[in-house]
Structure formats: C-alpha cells, structure tokens
Amino acid sequence: MTQVFSLKKLRGQVEKCPQRLPLWMIAIAWIGGTIATAALALIEDWQDVVMIVGSFGASCLLIFAYPTSPFAQPRNIVGGHCIATMTGLIFLYVFGLHWWSMATAASTAIALMLLFRVPHPPAASNPLIVMLAGAKWSFLFTPTLTGSVALVMVALVYNNVGIGRQYPTYW
C-alpha cells in the first residue's frame, strides 16, 4: 500500500543542494538588481508616483540571476504581475479583506497565470500586497504595469551586454 503522507518524505530526496552560482554571476545579478531598483526609485521620485512593489525585488532575482528561466521572460513578468494584481483588486472590491478572500485571490492568481501561460512566482504575492494595502484600481497601472515594463526594459539592455548573453529567450 502506497503511503499518501509519511514523515520520511520530509527528509528530502537524494539530490544534493545545488552549487552556488559563480561569483561573477552573483556580481552581475547584484548590479542588475541595483540598477533596476534604482530606476524604479528614480522614476518614483521624478514622477511622484509609487513605482516599487515588494514583489519586484523577487522579480529582480529571477531576471538578473536566472535570465533564461521561463519565469524571467518578459511575457511572464508583465503578464504575471498584471494578472495577479487585477485578481487582487477584483477580490478586494468584490469580497473585501478577509482571510478566505486573500487565500482565494492568491490561489486564483496562480491558476490564472498558469492558464494564460505567464507564471511569475513573485507576482503570486501581488493579490496579498493589493489587499493588505487597500490598493486603488490605479495600482494596476502604477506601479504594476509601468513598474514591470520598466524592469523588463532594464533587463533588455543589461542582460544583453557582454559576449554570450542574450535576453529574452522568448516573448
């Protein structure tokens, strides 16, 4: 009889922990994250609008450390953030802020990102961010759409500098 759950499963597989990225790749990710976040912060100061969302920090990890990952592609970044934010806004304004509406909004955003083929793990937190902040509908445009597009624009330039680097893998 197959066990559905066993404490033995919690020990993990036989695989070893993945190796650390080479220091030069860590430096490239650090610089890319710095440039992208600085660009958002500068736009925020210049335009006096909110441009930074916590999930953008996690997006930078994917975009600059793992730019060939499907999760780091432009369609996933912009589409994932927009779908997840829209989901959070709809749930907030239709159902209000409750434990069950937050749980359902987050899971619905995950399902919709998968359905539309734009999964971006950092964006899965957007419904919670939206709901806890009591965000307005304008949050979909600024910071979500404009911020995610700005991240992609920085990535398009930065991730194509140097020999053997190409971004994106697909649109």
Secondary structure, 3 states (H helix, E strand, C coil): CCCCCCHHHHHCCCCCCCCCCCHHHHHHHHHHHHHHHHHHHHHHHHHCCCCCCHHHHHHHHHHHHCCCCHHHCHHHHHHHHHHHHHHHHHHHHHHCCCHHHHHHHHHHHHHHHHHCCCCCHHHHHHHHHHHHHCCCHHHHHHHHHHHHHHHHHHHHHHCCCCCCCCCCCCC
